[in-house]
Amino acid sequence: MASLMESLMDILDKENSEYQELLGLSLQKTPIIVSGNLEALQKITDEEQNVINRIAHLEQLRQENIKDIANVINRDVNTLKLKDLIQMLESRPAERNKLADIYDRLSDTMKRMVRVNEQNRELIQNALEMVEFDMNLIQSLRKAPETANYNKGAYSAGSTVGRTAGRFDARQ
């Protein structure tokens, strides 16, 4: 059991390091999103994907380790939480404190990740709204207004004033 706990703590510590690296990349991404530098954003996204792949591998190792611990202590792996393991280690204060410290650091890193990702999501949403606004503005500038002429059947027979979209003007 002790070696399983040491292995779990090592995996969690590595996971926290990877999440901190991901947090750093997310923090770098914020000014890039604001500036609209798509090339730099793509590079950061590629780096993030590499970190996410490493986290996925560590997460798989963690789940296997938790499964082994659950088997040893005869608990359901689906309900076993880190807080439960921390409470179970009351008789071993050194291991308990180390696991609690890793849990607190990982929890803090995750809270910061959520906050930064929410900020980046809002920035991207605002950028998309601006692009949509610009596209609508460009489309409306290309459309010329129609005159309000109606025929006998009350159908619009108005002609377009000025240039319309899709016409080629050779004089320009």
GUVEXLO-544063 format. One line per field, with one value per residue: z, x, y of N, C-alpha, C, O in turn; residue number from 0; residue in one letter. Coordinates in Angstrom, 3 decimals. Example, Ala and Ser with C-alpha at 12.3 -4.5 7.8 and 13.67 -1.06 7.14 Angstrom:
BEGIN
nw [7.800, 7.080]
nu [13.190, 12.850]
nv [-5.690, -2.250]
caw [7.800, 7.140]
cau [12.300, 13.670]
cav [-4.500, -1.060]
cw [7.800, 7.870]
cu [13.200, 12.900]
cv [-3.300, 0.030]
ow [8.465, 8.039]
ou [14.236, 13.409]
ov [-3.319, 1.138]
nr [0, 1]
rest [a, s]
***
This chain:
BEGIN
nw [0.000, 0.734, -1.292, -3.432, -2.684, -2.693, -5.400, -6.445, -5.379, -6.691, -9.383, -9.246, -8.569, -10.870, -12.688, -11.746, -12.340, -15.140, -15.590, -14.612, -16.520, -18.707, -17.815, -17.880, -20.657, -21.383, -20.183, -21.723, -24.058, -23.829, -24.354, -27.020, -28.200, -27.859, -29.501, -31.917, -33.366, -35.364, -36.211, -34.087, -32.182, -33.192, -32.843, -30.031, -29.435, -30.570, -28.881, -26.493, -27.073, -27.072, -24.347, -23.261, -24.232, -22.756, -20.213, -20.437, -20.589, -18.025, -16.518, -17.152, -15.963, -13.310, -12.867, -13.095, -10.915, -8.777, -9.012, -8.290, -5.624, -4.578, -4.801, -2.959, -0.508, -0.450, -1.542, -3.509, -6.675, -8.149, -6.344, -4.719, -3.563, -3.598, -1.240, 0.485, 0.647, 1.880, 4.398, 5.255, 5.782, 8.380, 10.410, 9.470, 9.461, 7.940, 5.267, 4.879, 5.087, 2.928, 0.721, 1.049, 0.629, -2.063, -3.213, -2.563, -4.010, -6.636, -6.845, -6.575, -8.874, -10.842, -10.393, -11.103, -13.804, -14.804, -14.440, -16.141, -18.625, -18.940, -19.206, -21.612, -23.307, -23.312, -24.532, -27.083, -27.909, -28.028, -30.082, -32.218, -32.392, -33.206, -35.742, -37.009, -36.917, -38.531, -40.987, -41.493, -41.742, -44.016, -45.918, -45.865, -46.833, -49.453, -50.542, -52.293, -51.745, -52.540, -54.697, -53.758, -55.468, -56.667, -58.441, -60.245, -59.009, -56.398, -55.952, -55.348, -57.488, -57.576, -58.488, -58.258, -56.576, -57.464, -57.397, -57.500, -55.752, -57.304, -59.862, -62.519, -62.941, -65.451, -65.711, -63.507]
nu [0.825, 1.962, 3.837, 2.115, 0.815, 2.959, 3.567, 1.179, 1.281, 3.543, 2.686, 0.542, 1.938, 3.493, 1.415, 0.384, 2.538, 2.479, -0.051, 0.449, 2.259, 0.531, -1.205, 0.531, 0.897, -1.725, -1.949, -0.093, -1.459, -3.554, -2.810, -2.186, -4.573, -5.964, -4.474, -4.921, -3.240, -2.977, -1.119, 0.721, -1.100, -1.786, 0.648, 0.871, -1.392, -0.683, 1.462, 0.040, -1.504, 0.425, 1.133, -1.328, -1.567, 0.473, -0.607, -2.908, -1.781, -0.603, -2.936, -4.189, -2.389, -2.760, -5.440, -5.250, -3.594, -5.203, -7.226, -5.857, -5.244, -7.835, -8.610, -6.853, -7.637, -10.216, -12.415, -14.888, -13.886, -15.060, -16.182, -14.165, -12.237, -9.665, -9.737, -10.841, -8.759, -6.849, -8.018, -7.955, -5.315, -4.725, -3.250, -0.701, 0.951, 2.939, 2.782, 0.112, 0.089, 1.742, 0.254, -2.049, -0.976, -0.164, -2.671, -3.926, -2.289, -2.722, -5.475, -5.579, -4.152, -5.898, -8.163, -7.154, -6.630, -9.243, -10.242, -8.558, -9.017, -11.738, -11.668, -10.180, -11.975, -14.107, -12.829, -12.308, -14.928, -15.844, -14.194, -15.117, -17.719, -17.158, -16.045, -18.291, -19.967, -18.478, -18.589, -21.354, -21.665, -20.086, -21.510, -23.952, -23.171, -22.657, -25.117, -27.538, -30.080, -33.585, -35.987, -39.223, -41.381, -44.410, -46.308, -49.403, -50.546, -49.736, -47.170, -43.705, -42.030, -39.809, -36.761, -33.222, -31.147, -28.172, -25.085, -25.217, -24.561, -22.340, -22.242, -20.227, -18.263, -16.916, -15.897, -14.475]
nv [-1.194, 1.232, 1.715, 2.037, 4.384, 6.184, 6.097, 7.141, 9.742, 10.683, 10.619, 12.448, 14.747, 15.111, 15.483, 17.905, 19.590, 19.505, 20.610, 23.163, 24.044, 24.081, 26.050, 28.249, 28.457, 29.099, 31.583, 32.971, 32.949, 34.764, 37.631, 37.252, 36.494, 38.863, 40.562, 39.376, 37.717, 35.214, 33.313, 33.051, 32.207, 29.694, 28.336, 28.318, 26.817, 24.359, 23.670, 23.469, 21.220, 19.201, 19.191, 18.476, 15.875, 14.619, 14.959, 13.405, 10.850, 10.677, 10.859, 8.476, 6.682, 7.477, 6.748, 3.969, 3.465, 4.367, 2.507, 0.173, 0.815, 0.998, -1.660, -2.862, -1.695, -2.467, -0.944, 0.802, 1.733, 3.759, 5.507, 6.291, 8.899, 11.462, 12.948, 11.098, 9.249, 10.835, 11.200, 8.541, 8.179, 8.981, 7.760, 7.898, 10.575, 11.949, 11.004, 11.619, 14.445, 15.089, 14.121, 15.677, 18.205, 18.037, 17.625, 20.082, 21.902, 21.020, 21.427, 24.230, 24.998, 24.049, 25.652, 28.145, 27.620, 27.281, 29.867, 31.441, 30.190, 30.720, 33.480, 33.681, 32.389, 34.200, 36.386, 35.327, 34.879, 37.529, 38.466, 36.930, 37.926, 40.527, 40.041, 38.971, 41.215, 42.989, 41.590, 41.669, 44.420, 44.963, 43.495, 44.867, 47.331, 46.786, 46.314, 48.033, 50.506, 50.067, 51.680, 52.872, 51.791, 50.525, 48.065, 47.521, 45.268, 45.471, 44.655, 44.941, 47.015, 48.346, 49.887, 49.384, 51.634, 53.215, 51.304, 47.712, 44.674, 42.407, 43.391, 44.460, 47.256, 48.871, 51.408, 52.205]
caw [0.000, 0.815, -2.613, -4.259, -2.292, -3.212, -6.844, -6.665, -5.101, -7.770, -10.569, -9.022, -8.616, -12.295, -13.306, -11.361, -13.123, -16.509, -15.578, -14.454, -17.839, -19.508, -17.318, -18.435, -22.076, -21.448, -19.850, -22.898, -25.135, -23.639, -25.177, -28.435, -28.628, -27.931, -30.666, -33.128, -34.076, -35.573, -36.338, -32.724, -31.517, -33.661, -32.189, -28.629, -29.438, -30.811, -27.637, -25.533, -27.422, -26.583, -22.893, -23.002, -24.477, -21.589, -19.088, -20.663, -20.203, -16.561, -15.996, -17.281, -14.896, -12.030, -12.740, -12.826, -9.547, -7.884, -9.087, -7.470, -4.221, -4.223, -4.613, -1.727, 0.673, -0.629, -1.749, -4.890, -7.366, -8.670, -5.267, -3.969, -3.880, -2.921, 0.129, 1.265, 0.908, 2.864, 5.704, 5.623, 6.185, 9.692, 11.219, 8.878, 9.217, 6.909, 3.973, 4.821, 4.811, 1.574, -0.204, 1.195, -0.011, -3.518, -3.541, -2.499, -5.129, -7.857, -6.802, -6.844, -10.292, -11.643, -10.249, -11.923, -15.199, -15.130, -14.525, -17.351, -19.794, -19.073, -19.743, -23.022, -24.024, -23.508, -25.525, -28.396, -28.233, -28.439, -31.385, -33.201, -32.560, -34.008, -37.119, -37.529, -37.118, -39.716, -42.165, -41.727, -42.204, -45.401, -46.758, -45.976, -47.667, -50.847, -50.985, -52.552, -51.415, -53.654, -54.670, -53.286, -56.546, -56.657, -59.648, -60.080, -58.099, -55.114, -55.815, -55.471, -58.815, -57.374, -59.081, -57.334, -56.711, -57.374, -57.779, -56.740, -55.619, -58.388, -61.157, -62.832, -63.476, -66.206, -65.646, -62.327]
cau [0.000, 2.831, 4.415, 1.032, 0.591, 4.103, 3.380, 0.073, 1.762, 4.472, 1.869, -0.189, 2.917, 3.804, 0.218, 0.323, 3.561, 1.983, -1.143, 1.047, 2.776, -0.646, -1.658, 1.444, 0.563, -3.007, -1.663, 0.572, -2.445, -4.458, -2.471, -2.181, -5.970, -6.314, -3.816, -5.434, -2.127, -3.401, 0.054, 1.201, -2.147, -1.660, 1.829, 0.518, -2.359, 0.080, 2.184, -0.966, -1.893, 1.491, 0.995, -2.564, -1.256, 1.226, -1.551, -3.781, -1.013, -0.509, -4.268, -4.405, -1.593, -3.402, -6.640, -4.802, -3.079, -6.368, -7.910, -5.075, -5.429, -9.210, -8.624, -6.133, -8.408, -11.552, -13.374, -15.344, -13.004, -15.857, -16.521, -12.948, -11.722, -8.410, -10.049, -11.019, -7.426, -6.194, -8.596, -7.514, -3.909, -4.619, -2.209, 0.608, 0.850, 3.866, 2.163, -1.141, 0.403, 2.277, -0.865, -2.918, -0.283, -0.270, -4.081, -4.177, -1.602, -3.430, -6.768, -5.314, -3.787, -7.108, -9.008, -6.544, -6.858, -10.640, -10.393, -7.878, -9.717, -12.999, -11.299, -9.820, -13.208, -14.844, -12.103, -12.547, -16.330, -15.921, -13.539, -16.047, -18.821, -16.651, -15.930, -19.655, -20.422, -17.784, -19.142, -22.687, -21.480, -19.603, -22.622, -24.971, -22.639, -22.720, -26.500, -28.076, -31.507, -34.527, -37.001, -40.502, -42.369, -45.231, -47.116, -50.836, -50.871, -49.128, -45.853, -42.634, -41.443, -38.761, -35.462, -32.120, -30.459, -26.722, -24.509, -25.637, -23.497, -22.211, -22.100, -18.871, -18.268, -15.666, -15.426, -13.636]
cav [0.000, 2.411, 1.983, 2.548, 5.777, 6.950, 6.178, 8.077, 11.101, 11.043, 10.883, 13.696, 15.837, 15.311, 16.063, 19.308, 20.293, 19.630, 21.583, 24.487, 24.409, 24.407, 27.344, 29.241, 28.625, 29.808, 32.981, 33.541, 33.016, 35.897, 38.804, 36.857, 36.561, 40.285, 41.164, 38.739, 37.088, 33.829, 32.446, 32.786, 31.437, 28.315, 27.752, 28.065, 25.720, 23.128, 23.367, 23.019, 19.857, 18.317, 19.096, 17.718, 14.456, 14.134, 14.901, 12.242, 9.658, 10.674, 10.606, 7.030, 6.055, 7.791, 5.928, 2.593, 3.449, 4.475, 1.212, -0.752, 1.204, 0.625, -3.116, -3.194, -1.279, -3.015, 0.152, 0.974, 2.672, 4.875, 6.438, 6.630, 10.232, 11.796, 13.371, 9.868, 8.699, 11.710, 10.863, 7.197, 8.221, 9.635, 7.116, 8.227, 12.024, 12.435, 10.705, 12.366, 15.849, 15.191, 13.949, 16.847, 19.324, 17.834, 17.848, 21.530, 22.554, 20.629, 22.109, 25.646, 25.108, 23.838, 26.842, 29.191, 27.228, 27.565, 31.319, 31.926, 29.663, 31.458, 34.795, 33.488, 32.052, 35.452, 37.174, 34.721, 35.148, 38.939, 38.588, 36.367, 38.875, 41.644, 39.564, 38.876, 42.589, 43.508, 40.916, 42.232, 45.793, 44.894, 43.036, 45.910, 48.401, 46.344, 46.330, 49.374, 50.569, 50.045, 52.720, 52.350, 51.793, 49.327, 47.924, 47.443, 44.165, 45.805, 44.032, 45.929, 47.139, 49.340, 49.616, 49.583, 52.905, 53.059, 50.016, 46.540, 43.677, 41.456, 44.040, 44.923, 48.605, 49.012, 52.790, 52.442]
cw [0.000, -0.549, -3.572, -3.954, -2.798, -4.720, -7.189, -6.455, -6.187, -9.040, -10.424, -9.088, -10.067, -13.028, -12.988, -12.147, -14.562, -16.586, -15.389, -15.772, -18.772, -19.101, -17.873, -19.908, -22.243, -21.131, -21.009, -24.021, -25.035, -24.458, -26.674, -29.002, -28.800, -29.180, -31.984, -33.975, -34.229, -35.670, -34.956, -31.948, -31.918, -32.996, -30.738, -28.537, -29.680, -29.560, -26.576, -25.808, -26.949, -25.079, -22.543, -23.230, -23.299, -20.371, -19.224, -20.265, -18.676, -15.925, -16.078, -16.195, -13.528, -11.818, -12.448, -11.389, -8.540, -7.863, -8.216, -5.978, -3.752, -3.993, -3.295, -0.493, 0.592, -0.672, -3.226, -5.555, -7.858, -7.601, -4.470, -4.465, -3.127, -1.481, 1.042, 1.626, 1.950, 4.263, 6.185, 6.149, 7.521, 10.510, 10.689, 8.511, 8.118, 5.514, 3.789, 4.443, 3.387, 0.539, -0.143, 0.521, -1.535, -3.975, -3.571, -3.671, -6.444, -7.939, -7.126, -8.319, -11.167, -11.561, -11.103, -13.405, -15.633, -15.326, -15.816, -18.605, -20.018, -19.655, -21.232, -23.864, -24.306, -24.552, -26.936, -28.838, -28.702, -29.816, -32.488, -33.449, -33.398, -35.481, -37.756, -37.810, -38.375, -40.999, -42.505, -42.270, -43.663, -46.339, -46.916, -46.819, -49.149, -51.394, -51.160, -52.212, -52.678, -53.539, -54.289, -54.366, -56.531, -57.942, -59.279, -59.071, -56.713, -54.861, -56.002, -56.872, -58.762, -58.033, -58.061, -57.632, -56.579, -57.845, -56.947, -56.689, -56.824, -59.745, -61.323, -63.467, -64.140, -66.110, -64.482, -62.581]
cu [0.869, 3.427, 3.352, 0.760, 1.729, 3.976, 2.267, 0.541, 2.717, 3.695, 1.137, 0.738, 3.298, 2.617, 0.112, 1.349, 3.094, 0.831, -0.614, 1.659, 1.631, -1.215, -0.778, 1.164, -0.753, -2.823, -0.963, -0.435, -3.319, -4.058, -2.452, -3.599, -6.374, -5.720, -4.302, -4.349, -2.416, -2.231, 0.593, 0.188, -2.073, -0.470, 1.531, -0.441, -1.663, 0.849, 1.217, -1.368, -0.843, 1.383, -0.237, -2.343, -0.478, 0.313, -2.462, -3.072, -0.908, -1.865, -4.602, -3.628, -2.238, -4.629, -6.290, -4.329, -4.221, -7.128, -7.187, -5.250, -6.821, -9.320, -7.963, -6.963, -9.875, -12.628, -13.747, -14.495, -13.769, -16.208, -15.305, -12.384, -10.417, -8.653, -10.244, -9.666, -6.682, -6.709, -8.131, -6.082, -3.706, -3.472, -0.803, 0.619, 1.780, 3.271, 0.878, -0.879, 0.926, 1.150, -1.807, -2.291, -0.385, -1.700, -4.398, -3.531, -2.312, -4.789, -6.606, -4.976, -5.022, -8.045, -8.465, -6.746, -8.278, -10.830, -9.774, -8.587, -11.050, -12.726, -10.959, -11.054, -14.012, -14.161, -12.339, -13.985, -16.500, -15.297, -14.452, -17.234, -18.385, -16.518, -17.315, -20.223, -19.794, -18.335, -20.527, -22.595, -21.038, -20.729, -23.672, -24.478, -22.719, -24.141, -26.959, -29.561, -32.365, -35.467, -38.323, -41.566, -43.107, -46.043, -48.586, -51.261, -50.265, -47.829, -44.794, -42.052, -40.305, -37.470, -34.383, -31.430, -28.961, -26.275, -25.092, -24.492, -23.495, -22.097, -20.676, -18.979, -16.924, -15.112, -14.484, -12.212]
cv [1.259, 2.750, 2.512, 4.022, 6.662, 7.141, 7.180, 9.518, 11.587, 11.409, 12.217, 14.910, 16.153, 15.932, 17.548, 20.125, 20.515, 20.644, 23.003, 24.963, 24.810, 25.770, 28.467, 29.506, 29.381, 31.283, 33.685, 33.776, 34.263, 37.121, 38.493, 36.914, 38.021, 40.923, 40.557, 38.090, 35.592, 32.861, 32.059, 31.950, 29.966, 27.617, 27.398, 26.881, 24.377, 22.708, 22.849, 21.571, 18.848, 18.111, 18.264, 16.225, 13.863, 14.008, 13.685, 10.943, 9.557, 10.359, 9.112, 6.277, 6.277, 6.911, 4.466, 2.461, 3.505, 3.154, 0.184, -0.453, 0.789, -0.877, -3.506, -2.847, -1.707, -1.926, 0.206, 2.062, 3.899, 5.907, 6.887, 7.960, 10.475, 12.235, 12.157, 9.261, 9.531, 11.395, 9.492, 7.174, 8.945, 9.053, 7.387, 9.717, 12.541, 12.216, 11.506, 13.826, 16.039, 15.083, 15.160, 18.060, 19.227, 18.105, 19.348, 22.268, 22.258, 21.343, 23.595, 25.866, 24.976, 25.045, 27.986, 28.897, 27.580, 29.066, 31.873, 31.441, 30.368, 32.850, 34.681, 33.159, 33.317, 36.337, 36.638, 34.988, 36.592, 39.143, 38.046, 37.299, 40.072, 41.245, 39.486, 40.275, 43.182, 42.891, 41.469, 43.652, 45.818, 44.477, 44.127, 47.077, 48.046, 46.383, 47.761, 49.384, 50.546, 51.231, 52.098, 52.473, 50.471, 49.266, 47.781, 46.367, 44.333, 45.041, 45.103, 45.881, 48.127, 48.942, 49.951, 50.899, 52.645, 51.706, 48.895, 45.557, 42.760, 42.094, 44.536, 46.301, 48.853, 50.423, 53.030, 52.157]
ow [-0.665, -0.922, -4.431, -4.863, -3.278, -5.243, -8.120, -7.254, -6.558, -9.697, -11.355, -9.601, -10.445, -13.883, -13.861, -12.573, -15.127, -17.527, -15.948, -16.101, -19.536, -19.952, -18.286, -20.352, -23.143, -21.740, -21.254, -24.830, -26.057, -25.207, -27.498, -30.143, -29.770, -29.842, -33.046, -35.183, -33.328, -35.253, -34.694, -31.154, -31.082, -32.628, -30.268, -27.649, -29.063, -29.218, -25.848, -24.876, -26.478, -24.590, -21.629, -22.490, -22.889, -19.588, -18.235, -19.680, -18.106, -14.908, -15.172, -15.583, -12.690, -10.724, -11.650, -10.719, -7.553, -6.815, -7.494, -5.169, -2.642, -3.098, -2.591, 0.467, 1.456, 0.061, -4.083, -5.047, -7.973, -7.924, -3.628, -5.650, -2.153, -0.597, 2.213, 2.754, 2.797, 5.211, 7.383, 6.872, 7.770, 11.230, 11.385, 7.370, 7.426, 4.686, 2.701, 3.572, 2.722, -0.410, -1.175, -0.093, -2.209, -5.006, -4.493, -4.261, -7.274, -9.009, -7.870, -8.936, -12.136, -12.563, -11.746, -14.186, -16.720, -16.268, -16.504, -19.557, -21.162, -20.501, -22.029, -25.006, -25.405, -25.367, -27.872, -30.006, -29.667, -30.627, -33.564, -34.582, -34.211, -36.367, -38.906, -38.828, -39.187, -41.991, -43.673, -43.153, -44.457, -47.423, -48.003, -47.459, -49.996, -52.606, -50.273, -52.376, -53.750, -52.444, -54.484, -54.188, -56.398, -58.479, -58.111, -58.354, -55.924, -53.716, -56.745, -57.361, -59.782, -58.112, -57.120, -58.786, -55.674, -58.597, -55.784, -57.498, -57.312, -60.722, -60.371, -64.435, -63.461, -66.408, -64.500, -61.684]
ou [0.540, 3.515, 3.651, 0.506, 1.486, 4.246, 2.409, 0.234, 2.701, 4.013, 1.111, 0.363, 3.412, 2.792, -0.213, 1.050, 3.293, 0.751, -1.171, 1.585, 1.753, -1.653, -1.283, 1.192, -0.883, -3.466, -1.209, -0.277, -3.780, -4.894, -2.678, -3.803, -7.045, -6.374, -4.119, -4.524, -2.132, -2.345, 0.882, 0.565, -2.274, -0.562, 1.889, -0.306, -2.019, 0.884, 1.530, -1.550, -1.189, 1.524, -0.192, -2.880, -0.740, 0.441, -2.752, -3.683, -1.100, -1.930, -5.225, -4.151, -2.260, -4.841, -6.958, -4.622, -4.211, -7.618, -7.824, -5.388, -6.970, -10.039, -8.458, -6.992, -10.679, -13.616, -13.012, -14.401, -13.184, -16.501, -15.415, -12.091, -10.106, -7.855, -9.866, -9.449, -5.971, -5.927, -7.933, -5.690, -2.622, -2.793, 0.180, 0.326, 1.426, 3.258, 0.589, -1.555, 0.599, 1.101, -2.304, -2.998, -0.659, -1.915, -5.058, -4.147, -2.482, -5.185, -7.409, -5.462, -5.174, -8.655, -9.228, -7.005, -8.480, -11.499, -10.396, -8.743, -11.449, -13.479, -11.407, -11.162, -14.538, -14.835, -12.546, -14.233, -17.219, -15.818, -14.548, -17.694, -19.160, -16.845, -17.496, -20.883, -20.482, -18.527, -20.833, -23.361, -21.556, -20.883, -24.226, -25.284, -22.835, -24.330, -26.785, -30.235, -31.920, -35.722, -38.518, -42.550, -42.493, -46.427, -48.952, -52.244, -50.289, -47.438, -44.995, -41.639, -39.892, -37.143, -34.615, -31.163, -28.534, -26.979, -25.432, -23.566, -24.559, -21.869, -20.028, -19.718, -15.911, -13.934, -13.747, -11.383]
ov [2.241, 3.920, 3.342, 4.811, 7.769, 8.222, 7.972, 10.402, 12.760, 12.400, 13.021, 15.964, 17.319, 16.800, 18.354, 21.241, 21.591, 21.433, 23.948, 26.146, 25.767, 26.545, 29.511, 30.654, 30.211, 32.138, 34.866, 34.690, 34.770, 37.628, 39.380, 37.332, 38.375, 41.728, 41.152, 37.929, 34.803, 31.709, 30.891, 31.088, 29.086, 26.446, 26.319, 26.039, 23.373, 21.526, 21.908, 20.787, 17.764, 16.991, 17.440, 15.401, 12.732, 13.066, 13.011, 10.048, 8.483, 9.668, 8.559, 5.346, 5.375, 6.389, 3.809, 1.471, 2.770, 2.732, -0.583, -1.370, 0.279, -1.321, -4.387, -3.618, -1.356, -1.979, -0.284, 3.179, 4.976, 7.058, 7.778, 8.115, 9.790, 11.924, 12.180, 8.818, 8.989, 11.328, 9.291, 6.258, 9.472, 9.786, 7.133, 10.074, 13.495, 13.127, 12.004, 14.373, 17.022, 15.866, 15.612, 18.860, 20.220, 18.742, 19.827, 23.155, 23.151, 21.806, 24.157, 26.814, 25.720, 25.419, 28.707, 29.812, 28.121, 29.491, 32.682, 32.206, 30.590, 33.332, 35.506, 33.604, 33.491, 36.968, 37.410, 35.288, 36.850, 39.909, 38.637, 37.440, 40.575, 42.034, 39.886, 40.485, 43.800, 43.594, 41.707, 44.037, 46.603, 45.039, 44.293, 47.752, 48.931, 46.476, 48.596, 48.367, 50.956, 51.733, 50.898, 53.190, 49.413, 50.304, 47.911, 46.553, 43.388, 44.811, 46.063, 44.829, 48.678, 47.758, 50.710, 51.234, 51.927, 51.032, 49.113, 45.615, 42.378, 41.381, 44.971, 46.482, 49.024, 50.622, 54.016, 52.310]
nr [0, 1, 2, 3, 4, 5, 6, 7, 8, 9, 10, 11, 12, 13, 14, 15, 16, 17, 18, 19, 20, 21, 22, 23, 24, 25, 26, 27, 28, 29, 30, 31, 32, 33, 34, 35, 36, 37, 38, 39, 40, 41, 42, 43, 44, 45, 46, 47, 48, 49, 50, 51, 52, 53, 54, 55, 56, 57, 58, 59, 60, 61, 62, 63, 64, 65, 66, 67, 68, 69, 70, 71, 72, 73, 74, 75, 76, 77, 78, 79, 80, 81, 82, 83, 84, 85, 86, 87, 88, 89, 90, 91, 92, 93, 94, 95, 96, 97, 98, 99, 100, 101, 102, 103, 104, 105, 106, 107, 108, 109, 110, 111, 112, 113, 114, 115, 116, 117, 118, 119, 120, 121, 122, 123, 124, 125, 126, 127, 128, 129, 130, 131, 132, 133, 134, 135, 136, 137, 138, 139, 140, 141, 142, 143, 144, 145, 146, 147, 148, 149, 150, 151, 152, 153, 154, 155, 156, 157, 158, 159, 160, 161, 162, 163, 164, 165, 166, 167, 168, 169, 170, 171]
rest [m, a, s, l, m, e, s, l, m, d, i, l, d, k, e, n, s, e, y, q, e, l, l, g, l, s, l, q, k, t, p, i, i, v, s, g, n, l, e, a, l, q, k, i, t, d, e, e, q, n, v, i, n, r, i, a, h, l, e, q, l, r, q, e, n, i, k, d, i, a, n, v, i, n, r, d, v, n, t, l, k, l, k, d, l, i, q, m, l, e, s, r, p, a, e, r, n, k, l, a, d, i, y, d, r, l, s, d, t, m, k, r, m, v, r, v, n, e, q, n, r, e, l, i, q, n, a, l, e, m, v, e, f, d, m, n, l, i, q, s, l, r, k, a, p, e, t, a, n, y, n, k, g, a, y, s, a, g, s, t, v, g, r, t, a, g, r, f, d, a, r, q]
***
